[in-house]
Amino acid sequence: MTDFKVILFDLGNVLVDLGAQEDFAKVFNISAGSESELWEMWLKSSAVKAFDSGQIPLPKFVDQLLLETGSKQNPQDFIKNFIGWPKGLFDGAIDLLDRIPAHYHRAVLSNTNDAHWARLMDEMKLSGKFHSYFTSHQVGLVKPDLELFDYVVASLGVEANSILFLDDNQMNIDAALSRGLQAELVKGVARAQEILYTYGVIK
């Protein structure tokens, strides 16, 4: 069993409910698509990358994304829907975090932005639940950029293989594994709990 020192969480679709896949598809002006296809489109979008890395403000992001996707959606409607995209924490999310023994360093690695961060920290009460927060809009790098994983490892001051990373996207998992982290594909609190139990982090 690996002696982990850090439990590193993605937020969206791991601890935070991002809602129905159909709502996500509407962002790209399409009516269908597998979840993996939609996330690949999101992660490869130049507008998304610029916004999530803190390079452009919300109105410019919306204009660029609507142009990129050919969407005719009203920008103000899009902004309202986008701000409300994170629905809230999955049931049991806080309880799971509280069950992680104190000797583990709890950390967040999330692609997020100014439009969502305050809601995640304050409204969803994730502030103070982690020892470290690595967010794309504050660091200036986005998953699955390899440089971001190198930055996180260096900042934590531990060996990469002592970090257990839980994320809902295979592209991010592959990137983490390539940099030496232990990474597991996780969607929802139940699966996160199962992984933590399997690795002996919680009992």
Summary of the structure (lengths in Angstrom):
residues: 203
radius of gyration: 16.7
end to end distance: 14.2
largest distance: 52.2
contacts: 628
relative contact order: 0.20
helix: 49%
strand: 14%
